[in-house]
Amino acid sequence: MRSQPDSIWVQCLEGFAYGKVNNEGHNNSYDYKRGISIDILVMGASHMEGYNVQTEENTATLLSKISKFRVYNIGAGAHFLLTCFGNLQAAAEKYRPSKYIVIETESVKFPDRMLKMAEAGTLPEVGVKNRGTLRLILRENKYFKFLWTQMNKMIQTKSQQAKIKDTLFNDSEIMLSLIRQAEGTASSCGAKLIIAYHPRVSLKKDGTLNINDDSEIVKQFSDLCAENGIYFLNMAGRFLEEYKNNYILPYGFANTSVGKGHMNREGHRMFADEIYALIKRIEAES
């Protein structure tokens, strides 16, 4: 759910940052005007919403600076990969990105029930339509929004633990269909689709960094993308390299647990760097 247009945001619970959203309620350094030329459209969930770092430190702003492309960020809390797939056509039709659409995700593994809902277009809508309701008032209050987010994470974690075997590849045909549809939507506006994946991490007892994902599931998802014209970026290697060489973690803040929670400014820096590196490879091959 995006913020109220032109509103101020302040973050002190997970990182320390503040800023002002643009005229559409998105975390960009400039306003959207109908008809402006957008080179790269960035979609995703709260990591791309970017309220844990300054606007000039988030992925979209950094990517714009290093690439010299106009990047527009519509990341919003709880807009995970399947939600972004569902919103992709409307986003592509409105913003008409000419070069790339980048979808951020921290997971490529979903329960079958969610895949079936995504295929049928029945995933629960993120946000509230009826403005003025008590639920909307609570959601738009930053403190209550934080509480709602934490409770939602707890519920999702318990649900995932209960359905740990209910993975994406029980029904890969549905994911294949969703991937093909997403690629077709991006191509219809002349853009290439990049799915940028950043896994969770943790520190082992010996002090080394662990990537918390199922490498086989990630490889299968990557293969599905490659076979259907989608570029897949996996940040695991970069995260391991940065920690090995510099002891830098992509998640966590001075006021949170080590390596937990949202991307910090180093995580955003790495993410923007790797997206741009992939774009340069794609451009060189074109």
C-alpha positions, 0 to 999 in steps of 0.5 A: 500500500503506497503512502499518501501523496506528498506526505512525510515519512520518518523511520526510527524503529528499523534504521534511521531515515526520513523523507517525502514521497512524491505526488503519487505516494511513491518513494522517488526524488521527483514527481511523476507527470503523465507522458514522461519518459521512463527507462527503468521501472522498479517494482517490489515490496518494502525493500524497494519501498525503501523507508529504512534508508534515505531516498538518495540511498535506495536502490532506484535512486542509486541505479539512476545515478550510476546508469544515467537512466531515468528510474521510477520506483513503485515499490510498496509494502507487501507487494511480493513477486506474485502481487507484482506479477498481478499488477504488471500489466497495469504498471506497464501500460501506465508507465511504459518503461522503454528499457527494463522492468525490475521486480525485486523479490526475497523469495522464489518459493510459494505455496501451491494455494498462492500460485493458484490464486495468482493464476486465477487473479484472486490474490488478496488486494494489498491496500484498502479501497474504502478511504475513511474506514477505521482500517484505513486510518490505522494503516495510514498511521505509521506506528499502527502500520508498523504493528500491522506489518510485524503481526503479518510477518509473524502470521506468515512465518507460522504459516510457512513453517506449517507448510514447509513442504508446500513449495513452488515446484509442486506446481511448476506449470502454474509458475511457468504460465505466470513467468511467460505472461509476465515476459509477454507483458514486459515485451509488449511495451518494449522492455526487458524483464529482470527478476532481482532476487536477494536471499536472506542471510545469517551468521554461522557459529564460526562467524561465516555467512550463510545464505538461507535459501534452497539452492535447488529451488532457486536454480529451477526458478532461474532456469524457468526464467532463462528459458522464457526470456527473463533475466534472473539476478541472484545476489547470493554471490555478491553478499558472500563476497562482500562479507568475506572481503569487508565483513559487510551485511546487506540487512540490519541496522544499529537498532536491529538484530545483526543481518535481520530485517530490511536492506540497509544502505550497503544492501541497496548499494550492492543491489543497485550495483548488480542490477546495473552490472546485469544491464551492462551485460545485456546491453553488450549482447544486444 
